[in-house]
Amino acid sequence: MSFQRNSVFPGLRPARVIVGAIALVLGCTNVTAAARAADYLEPPLFAERVAAGELPPVAARLPDMPSVAAIDGPGREPGQYGGTLRMLAPTARDIRLLAVYGYARLVAYNEQLELVPDLLEAVEVKEGRRFTFRLRANHRWSDGHPFTTEDFRYWWEDVAGNRTLSPAGPPRELAPDGKLPQFEVIDDRTVRFTWPAPNPYFLPALAGAAPLFIYRPAHYLKQFHVRYAAPEALARAVSEARTHNWAALHNRYDNLYKFDNPALPTLQPWRNTTASPATRFVAERNPYFHRVDEAGHQLPYIDRVIVTISEGNLIPPRTSAGEADLQARGLSFKDITFLKENEERSGYDTLLWPTARGAHRALFPNLNNGDPAFRKLFRDVRFRRALSLAIDRELINEALYFGVALQANNGVLPQSPLYDPEVASEWTTFDPARASALLDELGLDKRGGDGIRLLPDGRPLNLIVESAGEGSEESDLLELVGTTWAEVGIKLFIKPQQRANFRNRVFSGATQVSIWSGFENGIPTAEMSPDELAPTSQQQYQWPKWGQYYETRGASGEAPDLEAATHLLALNAAWRVATEQSERAKIWREMLSIHAEQQFAISLISGVLQPVVVRRGLMNVPTDAVYNWDPGAHFGIYRPDTFWFAGDDAAGKE
């Protein structure tokens, strides 16, 4: 079977922020309650509760100025109510995907990668440093309680500003230069954050797949906060929950992203009704969701979402048997042939969406490794270049990806305006002779009887590549890498393990090399943050301790001591204060060039297609789309609240 590469990245334009009194979201527009209230349509799921007086009618549940979705584009049309959307997930923690896919954000990306208001009615930005947010009048949480500026104040003062709950203080996105903003509550619908200098990280953080939640349902969480709860009641709650103290209790129930507390009110299109632990999570439509379609239907169209927990290796066969209506999680490129063979039998289509990571999989030599010999080796650019030159990416592409993937560095993809083909290909051509010469130059010219090179201390050059062990694809990749590394005298060992243990080993410096995906965003514009390219996060597996040092403002981790890494930090800081798009683009290109030259993360393959299984009858799922975490939130950017089931017998089954 052959596959044609889908090169469509819909409408990619430089990201910008739309501000002012009129906000657009995916072509959506806001209208006044007077103009539309009479036309709002009640979801049948709530009809009995409304008739019984248990729930207000739909016009009273919507904000005065709801967000109106203009559902247009190829294959998209206004829908009908009903049905249950079934999905599979490998772990119970994946219930958080409902907060990801629901993609209700203060500001959100549309399909053109513009940042636009969503939960907010309007955003005003002045000088890139003063952000004024206007909330929608009469917007409510899923339990019907008003969503007001008190929810922002509570988070700022009583959560982020409480050292017991937040020992490190507010998130670093709020202190780009170590300086926190001035926070103001203007009225019950308006808040303002003001920094002394521009903060370009703020709005993108609010729009992320795992967003910065700068608000909380204060009316619910105050019962667990020492400042507001009655001491006796709080002590009793701590005891009943078997937590150490009130802060642990508060943190347990304060999970807007984890989405595992059914009692916690939400602003997402569906609310989780199932407490953990469980193997089947049921989410029901949010009666107070803030979006409607042009015909007056309150969104979402679909009544319920069921997430069933399944062993990861069973997700492809269960999907092929028709047990999922919308599925990408747990599926990979190697499943495409099998999935397509079962389409007619199970009544679904397999869409192929290009992924948009800088690399589908990359190797990360740990520059913070605890072994002095290996740390010295990993910090020498000649060694990293040799590792890259000794990888036959054409073999990997043909053997595992039918030749339709990209053989390029961990960087940006051709669809990005920052793409440079020379940078993309630097040090990626399979050249074992040149790799061997670099290794000899490093003093690794002695070999053991098995042909494996020897370190200066006599140990064999055995490299252990550790993984999270979540599928066979990584093992298949590493087997091919190991074959060509052996040709230049390097022995590769594979060490799969549980993800939590894997990450802890990376963070502590115990790993030599790890395998993971590359840059999260492979289709950036110059206006998007280049944070990923500098040591700014512990989650960057090539330099976790340097990233931790940055994240904690020097409280933990290690200060970078490699010139290229410190230069990347300086460039990242320069981008933050740059005012011209051309200046930011120049900085981006220099940072990308440094990564290609230095091979801090050694790409194995890029641009791999992601299978997305869609049940026939599930409407408004785009055929041509991009499967990306951030920006994109996988399905979120395409607004699953507008997906719907067509036909009486096409409404999803439980």
FIROKE-526972 format. One record per residue (C-alpha): x, y, z; residue in three letters. Coordinates in steps of 0.2 Angstrom, whole numbers, plus 5000, padded with zeros to 4 digits. Layout:
# FIROKE-526972
XYZALA;...
//
This chain:
# FIROKE-526972
500050005000MET;500750174996SER;500250345004PHE;500250514997GLN;500950645009ARG;499650775014ASN;500550945013SER;499051055018VAL;499251175033PHE;497651275032PRO;497851455030GLY;499551475040LEU;499851665042ARG;500951755055PRO;500051755072ALA;499351915078ARG;498151975091VAL;496452035087ILE;495952165100VAL;494552285104GLY;492752285107ALA;492252165093ILE;493151995094ALA;493251865081LEU;493451675084VAL;493551565069LEU;492451685060GLY;491351685075CYS;490551845081THR;489751915096ASN;487951975096VAL;486852055109THR;485551955119ALA;484152065113ALA;484552025095ALA;484651835097ARG;483851775114ALA;482151725106ALA;483051625093ASP;484151515105TYR;483751335104LEU;483651215119GLU;484651055118PRO;483350915120PRO;484450835134LEU;483950975145PHE;482150995140ALA;481450895155GLU;482450985167ARG;482051155160VAL;480151105160ALA;480351045178ALA;481151215184GLY;482751125188GLU;483751215175LEU;483451395168PRO;483051405149PRO;484451415137VAL;484251605135ALA;484551625153ALA;486051505153ARG;487051595139LEU;488051745142PRO;487251905136ASP;488451915122MET;488851725117PRO;490151685105SER;489351635089VAL;490251505078ALA;490151535059ALA;490351355054ILE;491051365036ASP;492351285025GLY;492351125015PRO;491250985022GLY;490651095037ARG;488951135041GLU;487751175055PRO;487251025065GLY;485950935075GLN;485950885093TYR;486250715101GLY;487350575102GLY;488850505112THR;490650525106LEU;491750375111ARG;493550385113MET;494950275119LEU;496450325130ALA;497850225137PRO;497850295155THR;496550375167ALA;497550535167ARG;497050555149ASP;495350615155ILE;496250785154ARG;496150775135LEU;494350835138LEU;495051005144ALA;496250995129VAL;495050955115TYR;493651065123GLY;494851205120TYR;493851345129ALA;495251475133ARG;495251655138LEU;496051685121VAL;496251545108ALA;497151505092TYR;496051505076ASN;496451395061GLU;497551535054GLN;498551535070LEU;497851705076GLU;497651735094LEU;495851795097VAL;494651815112PRO;493551655117ASP;492951655135LEU;493351835135LEU;492251955126GLU;493652075122ALA;495552095125VAL;496452265124GLU;498352265123VAL;499352425124LYS;501252435122GLU;501352245123GLY;501352255142ARG;499652305148ARG;498252185145PHE;496452225149THR;495252075149PHE;493352105147ARG;492251955153LEU;490551915145ARG;489151975155ALA;488151835164ASN;489451705159HIS;489251555171ARG;490251405177TRP;489551235173SER;488651235190ASP;487751405185GLY;488751515197HIS;489351675189PRO;491051685181PHE;491751855187THR;493351945191THR;493251875208GLU;493851705200ASP;495351805194PHE;495751895210ARG;495551725220TYR;496851645209TRP;498051795209TRP;497951825228GLU;497451665236ASP;498251525225VAL;499751595215ALA;500051725228GLY;499951595243ASN;501651525247ARG;500851375255THR;499951325239LEU;501151395227SER;502951395235PRO;503751455219ALA;502551595217GLY;501651635201PRO;502151545185PRO;503651615176ARG;502551665161GLU;502051805173LEU;503751855177ALA;504751865161PRO;506151975169ASP;505851915186GLY;504552055188LYS;502752015192LEU;501352115184PRO;500252245193GLN;498552155194PHE;496952265195GLU;495152225196VAL;494252365187ILE;492552295190ASP;491552135191ASP;491952105172ARG;493652185169THR;495352145175VAL;497052215170ARG;498852145171PHE;500252275168THR;502052235167TRP;503452365166PRO;504052295150ALA;503252195136PRO;502752015140ASN;502451925123PRO;502251755133TYR;500651795141PHE;499351775128LEU;500051615120PRO;500151535138ALA;498351575140LEU;497951485123ALA;499051335125GLY;498451155124ALA;498951145143ALA;498551325147PRO;498951445160LEU;497351455170PHE;497351625179ILE;495651605186TYR;494851475197ARG;493051445203PRO;493251535219ALA;491451495225HIS;491951305225TYR;493751315231LEU;493551435245LYS;492851295256GLN;494551215255PHE;495551375259HIS;496151425276VAL;495751605273ARG;493951575270TYR;493351405277ALA;492751375295ALA;494251295304PRO;493151155311GLU;492451115294ALA;494151125285LEU;494951015298ALA;493650885296ARG;493850895277ALA;495650865278VAL;495450715289SER;494050635278GLU;495150665263ALA;496650595272ARG;497750735266THR;499250815276HIS;498550985277ASN;497351105270TRP;498451155255ALA;498650975250ALA;496750965251LEU;496551115240HIS;497751055227ASN;496850895226ARG;495250975221TYR;495951115211ASP;496251025194ASN;495551125180LEU;496751045168TYR;496850875175LYS;494950875174PHE;494750725186ASP;493650815199ASN;491850805194PRO;491350925208ALA;492551065201LEU;491551185190PRO;492151205172THR;492051315157LEU;492351175144GLN;491051115133PRO;490850955142TRP;491050925161ARG;491750765168ASN;490550665179THR;491650515184THR;492850525198ALA;494550435197SER;495050295198PRO;493950225184ALA;494050135167THR;492650235159ARG;492450415161PHE;490750505156VAL;490750685152ALA;489050775149GLU;488750935140ARG;488951095150ASN;487251185152PRO;488151355153TYR;489351335138PHE;489651505130HIS;489551465112ARG;488151455100VAL;488051425081ASP;487251545068GLU;485551455069ALA;485451485088GLY;485951305094HIS;486951315110GLN;488551215108LEU;489151085109PRO;488050975097TYR;488550815105ILE;487750775122ASP;489050655130ARG;490950605128VAL;491450435134ILE;493250405137VAL;493650215140THR;495350165147ILE;496250035137SER;497949955136GLU;498950055124GLY;499249905113ASN;497449865111LEU;496950045105ILE;497250005087PRO;496249845086PRO;494849915097ARG;494750065085THR;494749955070SER;493349855077ALA;492250015078GLY;492450055097GLU;492950235094ALA;492050375085ASP;493550495085LEU;495250425088GLN;497050475086ALA;497750445104ARG;498650275104GLY;498750265085LEU;500350285075SER;500950285057PHE;501250095058LYS;499350065061ASP;498850155045ILE;498749995034THR;497849895047PHE;496550035050LEU;496250065032LYS;495949875029GLU;494549885042ASN;493650045036GLU;492149965027GLU;491849835040ARG;491849955055SER;491150105046GLY;492450235048TYR;493750335038ASP;495550355042THR;496150525039LEU;498050565038LEU;498450735046TRP;500250795045PRO;501150815062THR;501950975066ALA;503350945078ARG;505050995074GLY;505550805074ALA;504350655076HIS;505750575086ARG;507450635091ALA;508850585102LEU;509350695117PHE;511150665123PRO;511050725141ASN;512250865143LEU;511950865162ASN;512350675163ASN;513150625180GLY;514550525173ASP;516050645170PRO;516650555155ALA;515050545146PHE;514550725151ARG;516250785143LYS;515850685127LEU;514050745125PHE;514650925127ARG;515850905113ASP;514950955097VAL;516050835086ARG;515250695096PHE;513450745093ARG;513850775075ARG;514550605073ALA;513050525081LEU;511950615068SER;513050575053LEU;513050395058ALA;511050385056ILE;510350325040ASP;508750425039ARG;508350365021GLU;508350185028LEU;507250235042ILE;506050335031ASN;505850185018GLU;505850045031ALA;504550125043LEU;503650265035TYR;503450215016PHE;504650355011GLY;503350495014VAL;504150565030ALA;505450705030LEU;507350675033GLN;507750835042ALA;508450915058ASN;507450955073ASN;506851125068GLY;505451195058VAL;504451115044LEU;504351185026PRO;502651255030GLN;503451385042SER;503951555035PRO;505551525045LEU;506051365036TYR;507751365028ASP;508251205018PRO;510051215021GLU;509751225040VAL;508551085039ALA;509850965031SER;511451015040GLU;512350865047TRP;510850745043THR;511650655027THR;512250475031PHE;514150485031ASP;514950345042PRO;516650385036ALA;516550565041ARG;515750515058ALA;517150395061SER;518450535057ALA;517650645070LEU;517650505083LEU;519450475079ASP;519850655081GLU;519050655098LEU;520350525104GLY;519050375102LEU;520250285090ASP;520450125100LYS;519249985099ARG;518949825109GLY;518949645101GLY;517149665096ASP;517449825086GLY;516649945099ILE;517650105102ARG;518450125120LEU;518350285131LEU;519950355137PRO;519650265154ASP;519550095144GLY;517650075145ARG;516750025129PRO;515750165120LEU;514050085125ASN;512650215124LEU;511050175133ILE;509550255125VAL;508150265137GLU;506250285132SER;504550295140ALA;504250125133GLY;502450175126GLU;502550085110GLY;503549975098SER;503950125086GLU;505350185096GLU;506150015097SER;506049995079ASP;506850165076LEU;508250125088LEU;508549955081GLU;508950045064LEU;510050175073VAL;510950045082GLY;511449955066THR;512250105058THR;513050165074TRP;513849995076ALA;514750025059GLU;515650175067VAL;516050085083GLY;514650135095ILE;513550005104LYS;511750055107LEU;510649985121PHE;508850015123ILE;508050045140LYS;506150065140PRO;505250105156GLN;503750185164GLN;503550375159ARG;503650445177ALA;505350345180ASN;506050395163PHE;505750575166ARG;506450575184ASN;508050495177ARG;508150625164VAL;507950765176PHE;509250695188SER;510550675175GLY;510550475176ALA;510150455157THR;511450455144GLN;510350475129VAL;508450485128SER;507250475114ILE;505750595113TRP;504850705101SER;505750865095GLY;505151045096PHE;503251045100GLU;502951185087ASN;503751145070GLY;502651285061ILE;503051435071PRO;503051615065THR;504251755071ALA;502851815083GLU;502851645092MET;504051625107SER;505651535103PRO;505751475121ASP;505951295116GLU;507551335107LEU;508451395123ALA;508751305140PRO;507151365148THR;506351215154SER;506751055164GLN;505650965151GLN;507050995138GLN;507950825139TYR;509650885132GLN;509951005147TRP;508650975160PRO;509651045174LYS;509951205165TRP;508151225161GLY;507651195179GLN;508951335184TYR;507951445172TYR;506251395178GLU;506651415196THR;507651575194ARG;509251495200GLY;508451415215ALA;508851235209SER;509651155194GLY;511351215186GLU;511851375177ALA;512251335159PRO;514151335156ASP;514151305137LEU;514351455126GLU;513151405113ALA;511751375127ALA;512051545135THR;512051625118HIS;510351545115LEU;509751615131LEU;510351785126ALA;509451775109LEU;507851725118ASN;507951875129ALA;508251985114ALA;506751915105TRP;505651955120ARG;506052145119VAL;506152155100ALA;504752265093THR;504952235074GLU;504352075066GLN;505952075055SER;507052075070GLU;506151935079ARG;506251835062ALA;508151865062LYS;508351805080ILE;507251645076TRP;508351605061ARG;509951625071GLU;509351515085MET;508751375072LEU;510451385064SER;511351365081ILE;510351205084HIS;510751135067ALA;512551165069GLU;512651105087GLN;511450955086GLN;510850965103PHE;509350855099ALA;509750735085ILE;508250715074SER;507850535067LEU;506350585056ILE;505050725054SER;503450755046GLY;502650585050VAL;500750575046LEU;499550545060GLN;498050425057PRO;496450505063VAL;494950385063VAL;493250465061VAL;491650365062ARG;490650395046ARG;489150505051GLY;490250615062LEU;490250785054MET;491350935053ASN;492950845057VAL;494150925044PRO;494850815031THR;496450925029ASP;497150975045ALA;498650975056VAL;498950865071TYR;499950965083ASN;499950995102TRP;500351175104ASP;499751275095PRO;498351165090GLY;497851055105ALA;497650915093HIS;495750925089PHE;495451075100GLY;495851205087ILE;494551135075TYR;493251155089ARG;492450985093PRO;490951075101ASP;490451095082THR;490650915078PHE;488950815076TRP;488150655071PHE;487150645055ALA;485650535054GLY;484550445066ASP;485650295067ASP;487250385067ALA;487150465084ALA;488550385094GLY;488250235104LYS;488750215122GLU;
//
